[in-house]
């Protein structure tokens, strides 16, 4: 990541309210941790896309995280809606997560996040183009 991009990403995180910032930084760390544990063709790059922190990797589908002032007690992890990702997550974890249609997983500030399950969702997204042809993404 070049210095200008690092600065943009850091500024974006600093723009969030403190409690939300901590929640988003935890999601960020989970994406980074998962990316280090799975076999990826390239390193995950963090950038800003649609004014949201975004994680991209060759062979994967982008992951974005954000908080909206219109819903101050919620934040979310978004996935590419034109994929099978969120439908697969619903099939696997409908009792575990709340979903924003086919866009992503929504959390409240009071949620205890099911980290193992969310890490699995992140892993599927980061490997999406390698597994998209498999039923239920190979799960």
MARKOL-225061 format. One record per residue: z, x, y of N, C-alpha, C in turn; residue in one letter. Coordinates in steps of 0.02 Angstrom, whole numbers, plus 50000, padded with zeros to 5 digits. Example, Ala and Ser with C-alpha at 12.3 -4.5 7.8 and 13.67 -1.06 7.14 Angstrom:
<votors>
<n_w 50390, n_u 50660, n_v 49716, ca_w 50390, ca_u 50615, ca_v 49775, c_w 50390, c_u 50660, c_v 49835, res a> .
<n_w 50354, n_u 50642, n_v 49888, ca_w 50357, ca_u 50684, ca_v 49947, c_w 50394, c_u 50645, c_v 50002, res s> .
</votors>
This chain:
<votors>
<n_w 50000, n_u 50043, n_v 49942, ca_w 50000, ca_u 50000, ca_v 50000, c_w 50000, c_u 50045, c_v 50061, res x> .
<n_w 49955, n_u 50032, n_v 50109, ca_w 49953, ca_u 50074, ca_v 50168, c_w 50010, c_u 50056, c_v 50215, res x> .
<n_w 50023, n_u 50100, n_v 50264, ca_w 50080, ca_u 50091, ca_v 50309, c_w 50077, c_u 50027, c_v 50349, res x> .
<n_w 50018, n_u 50007, n_v 50371, ca_w 50011, ca_u 49945, ca_v 50410, c_w 50029, c_u 49885, c_v 50367, res x> .
<n_w 50007, n_u 49886, n_v 50304, ca_w 50022, ca_u 49831, ca_v 50258, c_w 50097, c_u 49828, c_v 50243, res x> .
<n_w 50128, n_u 49886, n_v 50232, ca_w 50200, ca_u 49889, ca_v 50219, c_w 50238, c_u 49859, c_v 50278, res x> .
<n_w 50217, n_u 49877, n_v 50338, ca_w 50249, ca_u 49851, ca_v 50398, c_w 50242, c_u 49775, c_v 50403, res x> .
<n_w 50182, n_u 49749, n_v 50389, ca_w 50170, ca_u 49677, ca_v 50391, c_w 50214, c_u 49640, c_v 50340, res x> .
<n_w 50219, n_u 49667, n_v 50280, ca_w 50259, ca_u 49636, ca_v 50227, c_w 50333, c_u 49638, c_v 50248, res x> .
<n_w 50357, n_u 49695, n_v 50271, ca_w 50427, ca_u 49700, ca_v 50293, c_w 50442, c_u 49653, c_v 50350, res x> .
<n_w 50397, n_u 49648, n_v 50398, ca_w 50407, ca_u 49602, ca_v 50455, c_w 50410, c_u 49530, c_v 50431, res x> .
<n_w 50370, n_u 49513, n_v 50382, ca_w 50371, ca_u 49444, ca_v 50356, c_w 50438, c_u 49429, c_v 50326, res x> .
<n_w 50464, n_u 49473, n_v 50284, ca_w 50530, ca_u 49461, ca_v 50254, c_w 50585, c_u 49457, c_v 50308, res x> .
<n_w 50579, n_u 49499, n_v 50359, ca_w 50629, ca_u 49497, ca_v 50413, c_w 50626, c_u 49432, c_v 50453, res x> .
<n_w 50570, n_u 49397, n_v 50451, ca_w 50562, ca_u 49335, ca_v 50490, c_w 50598, c_u 49276, c_v 50458, res x> .
<n_w 50618, n_u 49282, n_v 50395, ca_w 50652, ca_u 49227, ca_v 50361, c_w 50726, c_u 49225, c_v 50380, res x> .
<n_w 50756, n_u 49165, n_v 50379, ca_w 50829, ca_u 49161, ca_v 50389, c_w 50864, c_u 49203, c_v 50336, res x> .
<n_w 50921, n_u 49232, n_v 50353, ca_w 50954, ca_u 49281, ca_v 50311, c_w 50966, c_u 49257, c_v 50239, res x> .
<n_w 50995, n_u 49198, n_v 50229, ca_w 51008, ca_u 49173, ca_v 50162, c_w 50945, c_u 49164, c_v 50121, res x> .
<n_w 50894, n_u 49139, n_v 50153, ca_w 50829, ca_u 49129, ca_v 50120, c_w 50797, c_u 49197, c_v 50106, res x> .
<n_w 50803, n_u 49243, n_v 50153, ca_w 50775, ca_u 49310, ca_v 50143, c_w 50802, c_u 49340, c_v 50078, res x> .
<n_w 50867, n_u 49334, n_v 50067, ca_w 50897, ca_u 49362, ca_v 50007, c_w 50867, c_u 49330, c_v 49944, res x> .
<n_w 50856, n_u 49265, n_v 49946, ca_w 50827, ca_u 49229, ca_v 49889, c_w 50755, c_u 49254, c_v 49876, res x> .
<n_w 50716, n_u 49260, n_v 49930, ca_w 50647, ca_u 49283, ca_v 49923, c_w 50644, c_u 49356, c_v 49900, res x> .
<n_w 50689, n_u 49397, n_v 49925, ca_w 50691, ca_u 49466, ca_v 49903, c_w 50709, c_u 49471, c_v 49828, res x> .
<n_w 50750, n_u 49425, n_v 49804, ca_w 50766, ca_u 49423, ca_v 49732, c_w 50704, c_u 49405, c_v 49692, res x> .
<n_w 50665, n_u 49357, n_v 49716, ca_w 50602, ca_u 49340, ca_v 49682, c_w 50554, c_u 49400, c_v 49683, res x> .
<n_w 50551, n_u 49432, n_v 49740, ca_w 50508, ca_u 49492, ca_v 49747, c_w 50527, c_u 49544, c_v 49696, res x> .
<n_w 50592, n_u 49557, n_v 49690, ca_w 50615, ca_u 49608, ca_v 49643, c_w 50599, c_u 49589, c_v 49571, res x> .
<n_w 50604, n_u 49525, n_v 49556, ca_w 50587, ca_u 49502, ca_v 49489, c_w 50514, c_u 49514, c_v 49473, res x> .
<n_w 50469, n_u 49500, n_v 49521, ca_w 50398, ca_u 49513, ca_v 49510, c_w 50387, c_u 49588, c_v 49497, res x> .
<n_w 50418, n_u 49629, n_v 49538, ca_w 50411, ca_u 49702, ca_v 49530, c_w 50438, c_u 49724, c_v 49462, res x> .
<n_w 50497, n_u 49699, n_v 49443, ca_w 50527, ca_u 49718, ca_v 49379, c_w 50483, c_u 49697, c_v 49320, res x> .
<n_w 50458, n_u 49635, n_v 49322, ca_w 50415, ca_u 49611, ca_v 49268, c_w 50352, c_u 49653, c_v 49264, res x> .
<n_w 50323, n_u 49669, n_v 49321, ca_w 50260, ca_u 49707, ca_v 49322, c_w 50268, c_u 49776, c_v 49290, res x> .
<n_w 50329, n_u 49804, n_v 49295, ca_w 50342, ca_u 49870, ca_v 49265, c_w 50352, c_u 49867, c_v 49190, res x> .
<n_w 50369, n_u 49807, n_v 49164, ca_w 50385, ca_u 49800, ca_v 49093, c_w 50325, c_u 49780, c_v 49051, res x> .
<n_w 50271, n_u 49758, n_v 49082, ca_w 50213, ca_u 49736, ca_v 49044, c_w 50155, c_u 49784, c_v 49055, res x> .
<n_w 50108, n_u 49783, n_v 49008, ca_w 50051, ca_u 49828, ca_v 49011, c_w 49998, c_u 49797, c_v 49056, res x> .
<n_w 49991, n_u 49825, n_v 49116, ca_w 49942, ca_u 49801, ca_v 49165, c_w 49890, c_u 49854, c_v 49177, res x> .
<n_w 49828, n_u 49834, n_v 49192, ca_w 49775, ca_u 49883, ca_v 49204, c_w 49784, c_u 49922, c_v 49270, res x> .
<n_w 49824, n_u 49896, n_v 49314, ca_w 49835, ca_u 49929, ca_v 49379, c_w 49904, c_u 49908, c_v 49405, res x> .
<n_w 49926, n_u 49942, n_v 49457, ca_w 49990, ca_u 49926, ca_v 49488, c_w 49984, c_u 49863, c_v 49530, res x> .
<n_w 50037, n_u 49823, n_v 49531, ca_w 50039, ca_u 49764, ca_v 49573, c_w 50041, c_u 49785, c_v 49646, res x> .
<n_w 50000, n_u 49753, n_v 49687, ca_w 49999, ca_u 49766, ca_v 49759, c_w 50031, c_u 49707, c_v 49795, res x> .
<n_w 50074, n_u 49722, n_v 49843, ca_w 50105, ca_u 49670, ca_v 49884, c_w 50071, c_u 49670, c_v 49952, res x> .
<n_w 50053, n_u 49610, n_v 49974, ca_w 50019, ca_u 49603, ca_v 50038, c_w 50040, c_u 49537, c_v 50069, res x> .
<n_w 50009, n_u 49519, n_v 50124, ca_w 50019, ca_u 49454, ca_v 50155, c_w 49953, c_u 49415, c_v 50148, res x> .
<n_w 49958, n_u 49355, n_v 50120, ca_w 49900, ca_u 49311, ca_v 50113, c_w 49922, c_u 49241, c_v 50133, res x> .
<n_w 49884, n_u 49209, n_v 50177, ca_w 49901, ca_u 49143, ca_v 50203, c_w 49971, c_u 49145, c_v 50235, res x> .
<n_w 49987, n_u 49200, n_v 50266, ca_w 50051, ca_u 49212, ca_v 50300, c_w 50111, c_u 49209, c_v 50252, res x> .
<n_w 50099, n_u 49225, n_v 50189, ca_w 50151, ca_u 49226, ca_v 50138, c_w 50149, c_u 49291, c_v 50099, res x> .
<n_w 50207, n_u 49318, n_v 50079, ca_w 50205, ca_u 49376, ca_v 50035, c_w 50167, c_u 49359, c_v 49971, res x> .
<n_w 50122, n_u 49404, n_v 49952, ca_w 50078, ca_u 49392, ca_v 49895, c_w 50076, c_u 49454, c_v 49851, res x> .
<n_w 50073, n_u 49442, n_v 49786, ca_w 50070, ca_u 49496, ca_v 49737, c_w 50005, c_u 49489, c_v 49698, res x> .
<n_w 49965, n_u 49542, n_v 49697, ca_w 49900, ca_u 49539, ca_v 49663, c_w 49893, c_u 49600, c_v 49618, res x> .
<n_w 49856, n_u 49590, n_v 49563, ca_w 49842, ca_u 49645, ca_v 49517, c_w 49775, c_u 49630, c_v 49484, res x> .
<n_w 49736, n_u 49682, n_v 49470, ca_w 49674, ca_u 49673, ca_v 49434, c_w 49689, c_u 49641, c_v 49366, res x> .
<n_w 49651, n_u 49590, n_v 49349, ca_w 49661, ca_u 49556, ca_v 49286, c_w 49713, c_u 49501, c_v 49287, res x> .
<n_w 49746, n_u 49493, n_v 49344, ca_w 49797, ca_u 49442, ca_v 49350, c_w 49779, c_u 49389, c_v 49401, res x> .
<n_w 49822, n_u 49341, n_v 49408, ca_w 49814, ca_u 49288, ca_v 49458, c_w 49868, c_u 49299, c_v 49512, res x> .
<n_w 49851, n_u 49290, n_v 49575, ca_w 49899, ca_u 49304, ca_v 49629, c_w 49962, c_u 49260, c_v 49624, res x> .
<n_w 50017, n_u 49289, n_v 49646, ca_w 50081, ca_u 49254, ca_v 49651, c_w 50102, c_u 49260, c_v 49725, res x> .
<n_w 50121, n_u 49203, n_v 49754, ca_w 50146, ca_u 49204, ca_v 49823, c_w 50217, c_u 49175, c_v 49823, res x> .
<n_w 50257, n_u 49197, n_v 49871, ca_w 50324, ca_u 49169, ca_v 49880, c_w 50332, c_u 49151, c_v 49953, res x> .
<n_w 50369, n_u 49097, n_v 49966, ca_w 50378, ca_u 49078, ca_v 50036, c_w 50432, c_u 49026, c_v 50045, res x> .
<n_w 50451, n_u 49015, n_v 50106, ca_w 50498, ca_u 48965, ca_v 50130, c_w 50465, c_u 48931, c_v 50189, res x> .
<n_w 50474, n_u 48866, n_v 50194, ca_w 50445, ca_u 48828, ca_v 50250, c_w 50502, c_u 48796, c_v 50290, res x> .
<n_w 50497, n_u 48800, n_v 50355, ca_w 50550, ca_u 48772, ca_v 50398, c_w 50555, c_u 48696, c_v 50391, res x> .
<n_w 50501, n_u 48663, n_v 50369, ca_w 50502, ca_u 48590, ca_v 50359, c_w 50548, c_u 48571, c_v 50301, res x> .
<n_w 50558, n_u 48616, n_v 50254, ca_w 50603, ca_u 48604, ca_v 50197, c_w 50652, c_u 48662, c_v 50194, res x> .
<n_w 50701, n_u 48663, n_v 50240, ca_w 50743, ca_u 48722, ca_v 50249, c_w 50788, c_u 48740, c_v 50190, res x> .
<n_w 50800, n_u 48694, n_v 50145, ca_w 50842, ca_u 48708, ca_v 50087, c_w 50802, c_u 48726, c_v 50024, res x> .
<n_w 50737, n_u 48735, n_v 50033, ca_w 50694, ca_u 48751, ca_v 49976, c_w 50653, c_u 48814, c_v 49990, res x> .
<n_w 50635, n_u 48847, n_v 49937, ca_w 50587, ca_u 48902, ca_v 49939, c_w 50548, c_u 48898, c_v 49874, res x> .
<n_w 50493, n_u 48935, n_v 49869, ca_w 50450, ca_u 48925, ca_v 49811, c_w 50413, c_u 48988, c_v 49791, res x> .
<n_w 50390, n_u 48986, n_v 49729, ca_w 50344, ca_u 49036, ca_v 49702, c_w 50280, c_u 48998, c_v 49686, res x> .
<n_w 50226, n_u 49019, n_v 49717, ca_w 50162, ca_u 48984, ca_v 49710, c_w 50114, c_u 49024, c_v 49666, res x> .
<n_w 50073, n_u 48986, n_v 49630, ca_w 50023, ca_u 49015, ca_v 49585, c_w 49955, c_u 48984, c_v 49602, res x> .
<n_w 49902, n_u 49017, n_v 49582, ca_w 49834, ca_u 48992, ca_v 49595, c_w 49826, c_u 48924, c_v 49563, res x> .
<n_w 49812, n_u 48873, n_v 49603, ca_w 49809, ca_u 48804, ca_v 49577, c_w 49747, c_u 48790, c_v 49535, res x> .
<n_w 49698, n_u 48833, n_v 49537, ca_w 49637, ca_u 48823, ca_v 49497, c_w 49642, c_u 48856, c_v 49429, res x> .
<n_w 49702, n_u 48873, n_v 49409, ca_w 49713, ca_u 48903, ca_v 49343, c_w 49752, c_u 48854, c_v 49299, res x> .
<n_w 49764, n_u 48875, n_v 49238, ca_w 49805, ca_u 48835, ca_v 49191, c_w 49879, c_u 48854, c_v 49196, res x> .
<n_w 49896, n_u 48897, n_v 49243, ca_w 49964, ca_u 48924, ca_v 49245, c_w 50017, c_u 48870, c_v 49252, res x> .
<n_w 50015, n_u 48832, n_v 49306, ca_w 50070, ca_u 48784, ca_v 49319, c_w 50071, c_u 48730, c_v 49265, res x> .
<n_w 50014, n_u 48708, n_v 49241, ca_w 50013, ca_u 48660, ca_v 49186, c_w 50048, c_u 48688, c_v 49124, res x> .
<n_w 50036, n_u 48752, n_v 49111, ca_w 50069, ca_u 48785, ca_v 49054, c_w 50144, c_u 48790, c_v 49067, res x> .
<n_w 50163, n_u 48809, n_v 49128, ca_w 50234, ca_u 48814, ca_v 49144, c_w 50269, c_u 48747, c_v 49135, res x> .
<n_w 50235, n_u 48693, n_v 49156, ca_w 50264, ca_u 48626, ca_v 49147, c_w 50273, c_u 48610, c_v 49073, res x> .
<n_w 50225, n_u 48628, n_v 49034, ca_w 50229, ca_u 48616, ca_v 48961, c_w 50289, c_u 48653, c_v 48931, res x> .
<n_w 50300, n_u 48714, n_v 48954, ca_w 50353, ca_u 48756, ca_v 48926, c_w 50421, c_u 48743, c_v 48957, res x> .
<n_w 50422, n_u 48731, n_v 49023, ca_w 50486, ca_u 48732, ca_v 49060, c_w 50497, c_u 48671, c_v 49105, res x> .
<n_w 50471, n_u 48614, n_v 49084, ca_w 50478, ca_u 48554, ca_v 49125, c_w 50551, c_u 48535, c_v 49136, res x> .
<n_w 50595, n_u 48550, n_v 49089, ca_w 50666, ca_u 48535, ca_v 49097, c_w 50704, c_u 48590, c_v 49134, res x> .
<n_w 50670, n_u 48645, n_v 49149, ca_w 50703, ca_u 48703, ca_v 49179, c_w 50688, c_u 48708, c_v 49254, res x> .
<n_w 50626, n_u 48693, n_v 49274, ca_w 50604, ca_u 48703, ca_v 49343, c_w 50580, c_u 48638, c_v 49374, res x> .
<n_w 50579, n_u 48637, n_v 49441, ca_w 50546, ca_u 48584, ca_v 49480, c_w 50480, c_u 48612, c_v 49503, res x> .
<n_w 50428, n_u 48570, n_v 49502, ca_w 50361, ca_u 48594, ca_v 49517, c_w 50334, c_u 48558, c_v 49579, res x> .
<n_w 50293, n_u 48593, n_v 49616, ca_w 50256, ca_u 48566, ca_v 49673, c_w 50185, c_u 48552, c_v 49648, res x> .
<n_w 50175, n_u 48494, n_v 49618, ca_w 50111, ca_u 48475, ca_v 49589, c_w 50085, c_u 48532, c_v 49544, res x> .
<n_w 50025, n_u 48557, n_v 49559, ca_w 49997, ca_u 48611, ca_v 49519, c_w 49999, c_u 48677, c_v 49558, res x> .
<n_w 50041, n_u 48680, n_v 49610, ca_w 50043, ca_u 48739, ca_v 49653, c_w 50096, c_u 48790, c_v 49634, res x> .
<n_w 50155, n_u 48767, n_v 49613, ca_w 50206, ca_u 48816, ca_v 49601, c_w 50272, c_u 48787, c_v 49579, res x> .
<n_w 50323, n_u 48831, n_v 49580, ca_w 50391, ca_u 48814, ca_v 49560, c_w 50433, c_u 48814, c_v 49623, res x> .
<n_w 50472, n_u 48760, n_v 49632, ca_w 50513, ca_u 48752, ca_v 49692, c_w 50586, c_u 48761, c_v 49674, res x> .
<n_w 50622, n_u 48798, n_v 49716, ca_w 50693, ca_u 48810, ca_v 49707, c_w 50731, c_u 48783, c_v 49767, res x> .
<n_w 50794, n_u 48764, n_v 49757, ca_w 50837, ca_u 48749, ca_v 49814, c_w 50884, c_u 48808, c_v 49823, res x> .
<n_w 50914, n_u 48812, n_v 49882, ca_w 50958, ca_u 48869, ca_v 49896, c_w 51018, c_u 48871, c_v 49849, res x> .
<n_w 51036, n_u 48815, n_v 49819, ca_w 51094, ca_u 48812, ca_v 49774, c_w 51076, c_u 48824, c_v 49701, res x> .
<n_w 51013, n_u 48830, n_v 49685, ca_w 50992, ca_u 48839, ca_v 49615, c_w 51015, c_u 48905, c_v 49586, res x> .
<n_w 51035, n_u 48901, n_v 49523, ca_w 51043, ca_u 48961, ca_v 49482, c_w 50976, c_u 48968, c_v 49446, res x> .
<n_w 50937, n_u 49017, n_v 49464, ca_w 50870, ca_u 49023, ca_v 49437, c_w 50872, c_u 49048, c_v 49365, res x> .
<n_w 50833, n_u 49015, n_v 49323, ca_w 50826, ca_u 49035, ca_v 49253, c_w 50781, c_u 49097, c_v 49252, res x> .
<n_w 50811, n_u 49155, n_v 49260, ca_w 50774, ca_u 49217, ca_v 49269, c_w 50729, c_u 49234, c_v 49210, res x> .
<n_w 50753, n_u 49226, n_v 49150, ca_w 50713, ca_u 49243, ca_v 49091, c_w 50649, c_u 49201, c_v 49089, res x> .
<n_w 50657, n_u 49136, n_v 49101, ca_w 50600, ca_u 49091, ca_v 49100, c_w 50551, c_u 49105, c_v 49157, res x> .
<n_w 50579, n_u 49119, n_v 49216, ca_w 50537, ca_u 49134, ca_v 49273, c_w 50500, c_u 49200, c_v 49262, res x> .
<n_w 50533, n_u 49249, n_v 49233, ca_w 50500, ca_u 49312, ca_v 49217, c_w 50441, c_u 49301, c_v 49169, res x> .
<n_w 50449, n_u 49255, n_v 49123, ca_w 50394, ca_u 49238, ca_v 49077, c_w 50335, c_u 49209, c_v 49116, res x> .
<n_w 50349, n_u 49164, n_v 49162, ca_w 50296, ca_u 49135, ca_v 49204, c_w 50260, c_u 49189, c_v 49244, res x> .
<n_w 50298, n_u 49234, n_v 49273, ca_w 50269, ca_u 49289, ca_v 49312, c_w 50225, c_u 49332, c_v 49267, res x> .
<n_w 50249, n_u 49348, n_v 49207, ca_w 50210, ca_u 49388, ca_v 49160, c_w 50144, c_u 49355, c_v 49143, res x> .
<n_w 50145, n_u 49290, n_v 49131, ca_w 50083, ca_u 49254, ca_v 49116, c_w 50034, c_u 49258, c_v 49175, res x> .
<n_w 50059, n_u 49251, n_v 49235, ca_w 50016, ca_u 49254, ca_v 49294, c_w 49986, c_u 49324, c_v 49303, res x> .
<n_w 50027, n_u 49375, n_v 49295, ca_w 50002, ca_u 49443, ca_v 49304, c_w 49951, c_u 49464, c_v 49252, res x> .
<n_w 49950, n_u 49429, n_v 49194, ca_w 49903, ca_u 49445, ca_v 49140, c_w 49850, c_u 49390, c_v 49132, res x> .
<n_w 49845, n_u 49344, n_v 49179, ca_w 49808, ca_u 49282, ca_v 49171, c_w 49736, c_u 49292, c_v 49145, res x> .
<n_w 49698, n_u 49336, n_v 49174, ca_w 49628, ca_u 49343, ca_v 49155, c_w 49620, c_u 49374, c_v 49085, res x> .
<n_w 49672, n_u 49403, n_v 49059, ca_w 49670, ca_u 49429, ca_v 48990, c_w 49687, c_u 49375, c_v 48939, res x> .
<n_w 49721, n_u 49321, n_v 48962, ca_w 49747, ca_u 49271, ca_v 48915, c_w 49722, c_u 49200, c_v 48929, res x> .
<n_w 49683, n_u 49190, n_v 48981, ca_w 49664, ca_u 49122, ca_v 49001, c_w 49624, c_u 49084, c_v 48949, res x> .
<n_w 49591, n_u 49119, n_v 48904, ca_w 49551, ca_u 49087, ca_v 48852, c_w 49594, c_u 49062, c_v 48793, res x> .
<n_w 49657, n_u 49082, n_v 48790, ca_w 49700, ca_u 49065, ca_v 48734, c_w 49734, c_u 48997, c_v 48745, res x> .
<n_w 49744, n_u 48958, n_v 48692, ca_w 49781, ca_u 48895, ca_v 48700, c_w 49852, c_u 48910, c_v 48726, res x> .
<n_w 49874, n_u 48872, n_v 48775, ca_w 49939, ca_u 48881, ca_v 48807, c_w 49949, c_u 48954, c_v 48829, res x> .
<n_w 49894, n_u 48986, n_v 48848, ca_w 49894, ca_u 49056, ca_v 48871, c_w 49925, c_u 49104, c_v 48821, res x> .
<n_w 49918, n_u 49085, n_v 48757, ca_w 49942, ca_u 49130, ca_v 48704, c_w 50016, c_u 49126, c_v 48689, res x> .
<n_w 50050, n_u 49078, n_v 48719, ca_w 50123, ca_u 49072, ca_v 48708, c_w 50137, c_u 49046, c_v 48639, res x> .
</votors>
